[in-house]
Amino acid sequence: MDFGFTPEEEKLRQEVRDFLKKEVTPGLIAEVAEYSGGAGPIFGRRLIQKLGARGWLCPTWPKEYGGINSSEMVGFIIRDEMTYAGAPVSLVGATMAGPTILRFGSDELKKEFLPRLARGEIDMALGYTEPQAGSDLAALELRAEDKSEAPMMEKGEVQAEDKGDYFLLNGQKMFNTHAHFVEYHWLGARTDPNNPKRHRGISLMIVDLKSPGITIRNMTTMAGWKTNEVFYDNVKVPKKNLVGEKNRGFYYIMTALDFERMFPVGGFQRIFDEVVEYVKETKRDGKPLSDDPIIRQKLAEMAIELEAASLLYYQLAYMLDKSEVPNYQSSMQKMFATETAHRLADVATQIIGPRGQLQTGSKWAPLNGEAELHYRWGFIETVYAGTSEIMRNIIALRGLALPMLG
């Protein structure tokens, strides 16, 4: 079995790598760290627009929507190279919402949003989590009232102010990263509060974040990322912005989550490579750290795990190119990749010693404090897009066909 890339794919990989070496600056890397691996409002937006101009932002999309009709493998290679270089890769519009719109959106939605997303002109923020609804997204409560179904007056007429082809939204969302500067909200809302099967009363829609009635309030995570609370107070959303069918949004969100759970491992590989160089160059008691058998063993174990994570990642591309749906497989890859990354940060911190706890910016911090940063970062990566516990449940139920308890 051949686990390598074709000559054409290798050529593209090198072309992308050379491009990113010129374009990725310290300012961009700092902005990516501030915005949880995503594209910030200045350096990140400039870069994704340059990628979009080359067709590399959404390469698998049809040309009419801004893609280049490439294989999924090509898209995975590009994203892997982006993370290795420190470029933004957590792009809601290009990698999560866009593929879902392609599959379920109306022709009007496709024409309105996909070309702009592919050019990097606009982006979206995820609008799933609420104070009471994290891992259990079926518990979300932000209400979207269908105003075309307004109550009748005594004479059998709909009140004039209640007529309209729109939803009226009220409620709150949590941990909506990028919502304070991107253009749109990829929003899950409850459109049928009376359905006893909660997941069947949810709809998915696209909201203009400049709409009257939206309030955005900053939050900061333990990793130093900027994220937000978003409040909706009588916000009108045109019904043409509904993705797919009304009350089927939970299923579309599950599809979008499958795309979100495809984690490139290039960034983790870069940190590993930096640690390997560190142990080669750093001496303790007159000998390079690389001579220590325990350190060599720990790094060998991490190299094996990173290789496994990479194979799981590219397996997803292989499946997509065969028109297969990587459902539990994306959960496998997300869980293994993020847990491997956290173990890598732990190993790096142990190898460096007490100075491994120093943060970026300290002149005494080895590797510019990346070990400490990614130790904190790793905790969050095992939570967002689905906790490791949820991933294990999905693998057990869908992959192993084990019975559900309770």
Beta strands, then each sheet from edge to edge (+ up, - down):
strand 1: 124-127
strand 2: 143-146
strand 3: 166-173
strand 4: 184-190
strand 5: 202-208
strand 6: 214-220
strand 7: 226-238
strand 8: 242-243
strand 9: 283-284
strand 10: 287-288
sheet 1: 1+ 4+ 5- 8+
sheet 2: 2+ 3- 7+ 6-
sheet 3: 9+ 10-
end
